[in-house]
Amino acid sequence: MEDAKKRVSPVSQQQKQMLIDFLNNNPELLSGRFTAEFTKKVAQTLWEKITSSLNAVPGGSRKSWLQWRKSWQDMRKHVKAKQVAQHKHEKMTGGGPRNVVSFDSIDQKILDTISPKEIFGDNSVAVPEILFDFMEEETSATEDELATNQTPTSTTISVVGASTAALGVNDEQPEVAVNIRPSTIPKKMPAEKALRRLTKAGRLDKSTKISESLVDIERNKAKALASYYEQKAKYLKWREEYEREKLQILKENNNLKQKKIKRPTKIGHAFNFF
């Protein structure tokens, strides 16, 4: 009985259509990007608005605005997964049964709201080619060794420039072609594993540089604070001397004024003959 009460009705086709139409009419909410005008508060207000309409559909699901937002994200994720599966199957070669992924009208409308870059990535971004150089001692051979090596199952290795793809000797380009036994060919590391190691090393190097930069910033900050407090101490000492001298001058001026006031009285007494 309790499970029956907790069971949530599935989202109806009408509710899905209403949700798609509402998001198409609100592209900012569809993109999920916030700006100075389109804030999280505005987005929440829109979700609460469509939630009231969705929950009013008879025979449909009843959810909060957070649950409806999660339902929309799940629907998009489901359609993207179906599109990726279809794309992978179309690129496969060989026989076998054709795996047709079906899209209903609602799925197609949801797919129209998703850009190809979100599904297949950005093809305009060039992926750099990573070359791994192994130790030269393992692949090099002298001319005498090559002259005495007559093994028919030999391998030609050509050292060319980064833009050259030909193997063998080329008189027009600075290449070195040698024949060596297959047993002397170095065992290459899988590209994925080597790339993973290179990526970890790059992240470690970047993290080290960032740490060193932060240390330099803190060191410069400490020097600046030390210089500031040193200058402040000099200023306070100068201000103290200045106030002391100022007080001394005021005392001297006050003494002079008092002497000037008392002097006429002494003169009057000196000439007082009566």
C-alpha positions in Angstrom: 0.0 0.0 0.0 2.8 2.4 0.9 4.6 1.6 -2.4 1.5 2.4 -4.3 1.2 5.8 -2.6 4.9 6.6 -3.4 4.7 5.5 -7.0 4.9 8.4 -9.4 2.9 8.4 -12.5 4.9 8.5 -15.7 5.3 11.7 -17.7 2.5 11.8 -20.4 3.1 12.7 -24.0 1.1 15.8 -23.5 3.3 16.9 -20.6 6.4 16.2 -22.7 5.0 18.3 -25.6 4.1 21.2 -23.2 7.6 21.1 -21.7 9.3 21.1 -25.1 7.1 24.0 -26.4 7.8 26.0 -23.2 11.6 25.6 -23.4 11.6 26.4 -27.1 9.8 29.7 -26.3 12.4 30.4 -23.6 15.8 29.8 -25.2 17.7 31.2 -22.2 16.2 28.5 -20.0 16.9 25.9 -22.7 20.6 26.8 -22.9 21.0 26.8 -19.2 23.4 29.8 -19.3 23.0 32.6 -16.8 23.6 36.2 -17.6 23.2 39.6 -15.9 19.6 39.7 -17.0 18.8 35.9 -16.9 19.7 35.0 -13.4 19.0 31.8 -11.4 16.0 33.5 -9.8 14.5 34.2 -13.2 15.1 30.6 -14.2 13.5 29.3 -11.1 10.4 31.5 -11.7 10.0 30.1 -15.2 10.3 26.5 -13.9 7.7 27.2 -11.3 5.5 28.6 -13.9 5.6 25.6 -16.2 5.4 23.3 -13.2 1.9 24.6 -12.4 0.8 24.0 -16.0 2.3 20.5 -16.1 0.8 19.4 -12.8 -2.6 20.5 -14.0 -2.6 18.0 -16.9 -5.1 15.2 -16.0 -3.6 11.8 -15.8 -0.1 13.0 -15.9 2.8 13.1 -13.5 2.9 15.5 -10.4 6.3 16.9 -9.5 8.1 19.8 -8.0 9.9 22.3 -10.3 13.2 20.7 -9.4 11.9 17.2 -10.4 10.6 18.6 -13.7 13.9 20.1 -14.4 15.6 16.7 -13.7 13.0 15.0 -15.9 13.9 17.3 -18.8 17.6 16.6 -18.3 17.0 12.9 -18.3 14.9 13.1 -21.5 17.7 15.0 -23.2 20.3 12.5 -21.9 18.2 9.5 -23.2 17.8 11.0 -26.7 21.5 11.9 -26.9 22.5 8.3 -26.0 20.2 6.9 -28.7 21.6 9.3 -31.3 25.2 8.4 -30.4 24.4 4.7 -30.6 22.9 5.2 -34.0 25.9 7.2 -35.2 28.3 4.5 -34.0 26.3 1.8 -35.7 26.3 3.7 -39.0 30.1 4.0 -38.9 30.6 0.2 -38.4 31.7 -2.0 -41.3 31.0 -5.6 -42.1 27.9 -7.7 -42.2 25.4 -8.3 -39.5 21.9 -7.2 -38.7 21.2 -3.5 -39.0 20.5 -2.0 -35.6 17.9 0.7 -36.3 17.3 3.1 -33.4 13.8 4.4 -33.5 12.9 8.0 -32.7 9.3 8.9 -32.1 8.0 12.4 -32.6 8.7 13.6 -29.1 12.3 12.2 -29.3 12.8 14.0 -32.6 11.6 17.3 -31.1 13.9 16.8 -28.1 16.8 16.0 -30.5 16.1 19.3 -32.3 16.9 21.2 -29.1 20.3 19.6 -28.9 23.2 21.0 -31.0 25.4 18.5 -32.9 28.4 19.7 -30.9 26.8 18.5 -27.7 26.5 15.0 -29.2 29.5 14.5 -31.5 31.8 17.2 -30.2 33.4 20.1 -32.1 35.1 18.8 -35.3 36.7 22.2 -35.9 39.0 21.7 -33.0 42.2 20.1 -34.3 43.6 17.3 -32.2 47.4 17.6 -32.1 49.5 14.7 -33.1 51.7 13.4 -30.3 54.9 11.7 -31.2 56.8 9.6 -28.7 60.6 9.3 -29.2 62.3 6.2 -27.7 65.9 5.8 -26.8 68.2 6.0 -29.8 70.5 3.3 -28.5 67.7 0.7 -29.0 67.1 1.4 -32.7 70.5 2.6 -34.1 72.8 0.3 -36.1 76.2 0.9 -37.7 76.8 0.5 -41.5 79.0 -2.6 -40.8 76.3 -4.3 -38.9 73.8 -3.6 -41.7 76.2 -4.9 -44.3 76.5 -8.3 -42.6 72.8 -8.5 -41.7 71.1 -10.5 -44.5 68.0 -11.6 -42.6 65.2 -11.5 -45.1 62.6 -10.6 -42.5 63.9 -7.1 -41.9 62.2 -3.9 -41.1 62.8 -0.5 -42.7 62.8 2.5 -40.4 62.9 6.0 -41.7 63.7 9.1 -39.7 62.0 12.0 -41.5 60.7 15.4 -40.7 57.4 16.0 -39.0 55.5 16.5 -42.3 57.0 13.5 -44.1 55.1 10.2 -44.3 57.2 8.1 -46.7 59.4 5.3 -45.6 62.8 4.3 -47.1 65.6 6.3 -48.6 64.8 9.7 -50.2 67.7 11.6 -51.7 65.9 14.9 -51.7 65.1 14.9 -48.0 67.4 14.4 -45.0 66.3 10.9 -44.1 68.1 7.9 -42.6 66.9 4.5 -43.7 68.3 1.3 -42.1 67.4 -2.4 -42.1 67.4 -4.0 -38.7 66.2 -7.3 -37.3 62.7 -7.3 -35.9 64.1 -8.4 -32.5 65.9 -5.0 -32.3 62.7 -3.0 -32.8 61.7 -1.3 -29.5 58.4 -2.4 -28.0 56.2 0.6 -28.3 53.9 1.8 -25.6 50.2 1.8 -26.4 49.2 5.3 -27.6 46.4 5.6 -25.1 48.6 4.6 -22.2 51.5 6.9 -23.4 49.0 9.8 -23.8 47.7 9.2 -20.3 51.3 9.3 -18.9 52.0 12.4 -20.8 48.8 14.0 -19.6 49.6 13.2 -15.9 53.1 14.5 -16.4 51.7 17.7 -17.9 49.3 18.2 -15.1 52.0 17.6 -12.5 54.3 20.1 -14.2 51.5 22.6 -14.4 50.6 22.1 -10.8 54.3 22.6 -9.8 54.5 25.8 -11.8 51.3 27.1 -10.2 52.6 26.2 -6.7 55.9 28.0 -7.4 54.0 31.0 -8.7 51.9 31.2 -5.5 55.0 30.9 -3.4 56.6 33.8 -5.4 53.4 35.9 -4.9 53.4 35.2 -1.1 57.1 36.1 -0.9 56.6 39.4 -2.8 53.7 40.1 -0.6 55.7 39.5 2.5 58.5 41.8 1.2 56.0 44.5 0.4 54.5 44.3 3.9 57.9 44.4 5.5 58.8 47.5 3.4 55.5 49.1 4.3 55.9 48.6 8.0 59.5 49.8 7.9 58.4 53.0 6.2 55.5 53.4 8.6 57.9 53.0 11.6 60.2 55.7 10.1 57.2 58.0 9.6 55.9 57.5 13.2 59.4 58.2 14.6 59.6 61.4 12.5 56.1 62.4 13.6 57.1 61.9 17.2 60.1 64.1 16.8 58.1 66.6 14.9 55.4 66.8 17.7 58.1 67.0 20.3 59.8 69.9 18.5 56.4 71.6 17.9 55.6 71.3 21.6 59.0 72.8 22.5 58.4 75.7 20.2 55.0 76.3 21.7 56.4 76.3 25.2 59.1 78.8 24.2 56.6 81.1 22.5 54.4 81.0 25.5 57.3 81.9 27.8 58.2 84.8 25.5 54.6 86.1 25.7 54.6 85.9 29.4 57.8 87.9 29.6 56.4 90.6 27.4 53.4 90.9 29.5 55.4 91.3 32.8 58.0 93.7 31.4 55.8 96.9 31.4 54.9 96.3 35.0 58.5 96.3 36.1 59.2 99.5 34.1 56.2 101.2 35.8 57.6 100.3 39.2 61.0 101.6 38.2 59.7 105.0 37.3 57.1 105.3 40.1 58.4 108.2 42.1 55.2 108.9 44.0 
